[in-house]
Amino acid sequence: MLQPGKTIGILGGGQLARMLAMAAAPFGLHCHIFAPAGDNPAFEMAHAHSEAAYDDFDALARFADRVDVITYEFENVPAATADFLSARKPVRPGPKALAVTQDRLSEKQFLRQAGLPLADFFAIDSLSDLEAAIAQTGLPAVLKTRRMGYDGKGQVIVKRPEECPQALAALGGRSCVLEAFVPFLREVSVIAARAQDGTVRAFDVCENRHRHHILSQTVLPAHLTPSTAAKALAYAATIAEKLAYVGVFTVELFVVGEHDQETVLVNEIAPRVHNSGHWTIEGAQTSQFAQHIRAIAGWPLGETRRLGRVVMDNLVGEEAAGWAQILAQEGAHLHLYGKAEIRQGRKMGHV
C-alpha cells in the first residue's frame, strides 16, 4: 500500500495525466510525468516531469528510480517501455492489459475466449484475406488497423466489393481486422475499477454520442433496460478478472435490439481512464481519476454512486473559445485542459 508522500509515475503528458495528477494531490501523493517533447499540459500539474522519448532507456531508468508505482494515460505505450519499467517498479495496470488492448486482433480474440458477445471479425493481411472475410461478414463492414487507431482514425467502412483495394491502401497496407457492421441503436460505455484485492466497482453505464468519430456528449442515466445495464456491468467485471487488472478501465459497447430483445455487444476495451468518464468529477461520489489513484496505490476503492442526472459535453477545437458563456450557465462545470493551441478536432476541454 502506497503511503501519502510517495510518488506515482505517469506515462503520457496529456489531459488524462493532468487530471490524474490533480486527483492525486488531495491524497498527499506526488506525480511525476514522463512524456516526449511536445504540448504536455500535465506537466504544470505535476510535482516533477521528465521530457524524453519512450525509447530513451537511460531517461526511463532515472524516471523509475524517482517513483514508487507507474501507470499510463494511453494504451499505446511501447511494449519495450512497459517491460523495461515493470522490471524496476510496479506497473499498474500490468503489461498484459497493454499487450491485449494495443492490438485489435488480440483484443477481440481475448473477448471471444472470455465468452463475451461481439461482432464477427477476421484477421486481414492481404487483399485475398479481405475478399474472403467479406464473403463471411457481408457488406458494409469495417476495416480497422490492428494498432494505433482512436477517434475514428485507422478505419474505413467498406460498402462495395470493388472498394477493397482502396480500403487497404488507405490504411497503408498494414495488418488489419475486418469487423462485421453492427446496426446499433446507441453506444454506451462502462467505466470500472479493479483493486489489487480483486474488488471491482463500476460507475453507472454511460450513453455516448459521437460527432465526426469524436465523443461529443455523454448522458446519464443511459437509455437501457435494467437487464441490459446489468449485462454491461457483468461483462466489465469479467474483463477485469480475466486480465487480473488493477486500475480504471473502460468497456465500449453497442446496444442492439429493442424492448425484450435489447442486449449489448462488446466493441473495445480502453485500459485507462476515459473521455466518457469525465462526468464523474462532479457527477459521482468518487471521480474516475481518484478511483484510479486509489486502485494503483493499493487503497480501498471509493463509492461510485451517481449524484444526479448528468450531461457531459466535450469542447472540441473552437468550441473551447466559448468558455465565458459556459461559465455563465447555472450548473455548468468547466474544465479546460491547458493546451497551447486550438486545432480542429482537438479535445480542448469539457463541461
N, C-alpha and C positions, 0 to 999 in steps of 0.2 A: 504494500500500500504506500503510495507516494505521500510524503509529508508536505504540509504547507512550507513554502520557501524553496521547494525543488523546481526543476526546470523541465518543461516539455519542449521537445524539438518538433518543429512542423516543417515538412517539405512542401514548398509552394508559397508564393507571396501574394496571392490574390485576395478577393473579398472573403472567401471562406476561411482562409487562415487569419485574416483580420478579425473576423467575428469570433473565431475560436480563441484568439489571444484576449479579446475583450471579455469573453466568458470566463477565462481562467483567472483573470485579475481579482475578482471578488473572493476567490477561494485562496488567495495568497500564493498562487502559483505563477511562476515566470514562464515566458515563452521565448524561444529562440527560433527565428525563421531562417530557413535555408532556401534560397532561390537564385536562379540565374539572373544576370543583369537585365533590367527592363523596368516597366512600371509595376512596382510592388507595393501596393497600398497597405499591406500588412506590416511592413517594416516600422511604420510610425506608431503602431500599437504594441510593439513587442519590446521586451526587456533587452534583447540583442538580436542581431541578424548577421548572416553570412551571405555574401553575394558571390556565387561561384556556380559553375556548371555541374550538372548532376553526375558527370563522369570525372570530376576532379576529385580523385580519391584522397589526396592529401587534405583538401579542404573538408571533405566528408569525415575524415578521421578526427580532425580538430573539432568539428561540429559535434561528433559523437562523444568526445571527451568532456564537452561542456553541458551535456544534457543528461537527463535521467530516464526518459522514455521518449520514443519517437513515433509520430503519426504523420499523416499527409492530408492535403486538401483536395487532391485529384488522383484518379486511378491510373494515370499513365506514367507513374514513376518508373524509370527503367529497372528491369529485374535485377541487373547487376548492382544498382544502387541499393535496392532493398536488401539484397543478400549481404552486401558489404556491411551495411549498418546493423542488420539483425545479428551479425556475429559479434557485435560490440555492445549493443544496448537493446532492450526490448522494443520491438516494432509492433505497434497495435493500431489497426488490425494487422494480422500477420501476413507474410509473403504469399501464403496460399490464397487468400482473398484477392490479392493483386493478380496472381497468375490466372485465376479463374475468370476474373472480370475484365482483364485487359484484352482478351481475345474473344470475340463474339461467338466463335465456334465452340471454344472450350466452355464458355458460359452456358450456351444452350445445351451442350452435352451434359453438363453438371445438372441443369434444371431437369432434363429428361431423366437422368439417373436418379434424381431425388423424387421422381414420381409426380412432378408438378405439371400442370397443363400449359402448353404454349403452342404457337403456330408451328406447322411443319417447316423444317429447314434442311438445307443441303449445303455441303462444302463446295465451293466453286474455285477451281484453279485454271480453267480453260473455257473456251467457247463451247466445246463439246459438253463439258460439265454443266454449263448454264442451260444449254438446249435440252439436255436430258432432265435436268431438275424442273424446268418449266413444264415438261410433259407430265410431271407429277403434281406440281402446285397449281397449274393453270395460270391465267393472266387476269388482272395485273398481279405482279409480285414485286417484292422489294429486294434489291441487291445492295448489300452493305459491305464495306471493307471490314475485315476481321479486327483491325486495330485502328485506334486514333479517331474514331467518329464521335461527334457530340453536336447537339443543337442542329440536327439535320445535316451536318457535314458528313461526307463519306457514304452517301447513299443515293440511290437512283430508283425511281419506280419504272419498271419495265411493263409497258402496256401492250406491245405488239411483238411478235417473234423477230421481226426484222430489226428491232431496236437493240438486240443482244450485243452485237459488236460495239456499237456506240456506247452502250452502258458500261461495258468492261473498260473501254478506252477512257471514259470519263472518270473512272476510278483508278486510273493509272496502271491498269493491268495487274493490280495487287490481288493477293488471295482474298476471297470474299465469302460471304454467306448469302444464299438466297432464302428469303422467308416468304411463305405464303401470305398473301394480303389478308388482313383481318378487317372486316367491315364493322368496326367497333362503334358503339354508341357514345362512349366518352372514355377519357383517360384518367386514371387515378393512380395514387402512389401511397405507399405505406412507409413512414419514417419510424424506425425502431432502433433499439439499442440492446446489445447483449453485454452483460457484465462478465468479469473473469470467473465468477462462480456459476455461470450459466443462466442467471436470471435474465429474462427478456421482457422488455416493456416497450410497447408501441403507442404512438400517438394515433388519434382518430384518422381514418382514411381521408386523404385529400382528393378533391376533384380538380383537375388541371386543364387549362385551356391554353392552346398554343397559337402563336401568330408568326408566320414565316419560319416555322420549325423551332421557335424560341418560346419558352414558357412565358406567357403573358399574364395569366391570372390563376390563382389558387383559391378555391372556395371551400369552406367548411360550414356545416356538415356536407359531405358529398351526397349526391343523389343515388343512393344504393339501398337495396333491401337489407335488413339486418343479417340475413343469412349470407348474402354476398359479401358484406363487410367482414363477417366472421371468417369466411374463406380466405379473403385477402390477408387478414391478420395471421391466420394459421399458416399460410404459405410463407410469410415473412419469418415466422418462428422456425419453420423447417429449414429455411435457408441459413439462418443464423447458427442453428445447431450443426448442420452438415459442414459448414465452413469453420466451426469452432471459433466463431467471430468474437472480437472484442471491440466495442465502439458502436457508433451510429452508422447505420446503412439505410439504403433506400431500395424499395422494390417498386418498379413501374409496371402497371398492369393495364390491360384493355378490358373494358366492360362490354360484354356481348350478350345478346338475347334480351328479352323484355319479360316483365312480370314474373311468373313462376319459372320461366326459362332463363332468367338472368344469372350470369356467372362471370368469372374473370379468368383471363389468360395472362400469364406472366410474360412481360416483354423484356425488361432488362433489370440488372442489379447495379447500383452505384455504391461502392464500398467507402462511403464518406457521408458527411453532412450534405444537404441537397437544397437546391433552389426552392423546391416545393415545400420545404420545411421552415422557411424563414418566418412564417406566420407564428411559429412557436415562441418567438422572442417576447411578444406581448400577449399572444393568444393562448398560451398554455402555462401550467404551473411551473414547468421547467422547460427552458429552451432546448432545441436540438444541440446547440453548441455546448451549453452547460452539461447536458447529458453525455455528450462525447467525452468531455474532460473528466467527468465522474468515472466513466467506464474505463478509460485508459489509465487513470490514476489508481484504479482498484478500489474506488469508493462506491458506496451504495448508490443505485440509480435513483433519480428523482421521480416525483409524481408527474404523470403525463396528462393529467386532466385538462381538457379544453375549457377555457373560461367564458366562452360565448360564441356567437356566430362570427365568422372571420372571413374577410376578403383580403388577399394579398395581391397587389399589382406590381409587376416588375417595371422598372423605369429603364427603358432601352434607348440608347442613343440620345436624341434631343429631348426625349420626354423628361429627362432629369433637369432640364432648364426650367421646368415649371415648379421648382421646389417652393417658391414663395407662396404660390396659390395652394399647394398641398398643405403647407403649414397653417393656412387659414381655415382648413377644413376641420370641423369638430370630429374628434375620434380618430384622426389620422396620425399614424406614427411614421415619420420619415427616416429613412436610412440611406445616406449617400456613402459610396464606397471609397471616396478619396482618390479616384483615378485621375490621372493628369490630363487626359484627352478624351473628349466625347467623340465617339465614332459610331457610324450607322451599324446597328446590330450588336453593339457592345452593351453589356449589362452594367449600368451605372449606379443603380440603387434599387430600392423597393419601398413600398408604402403599404 
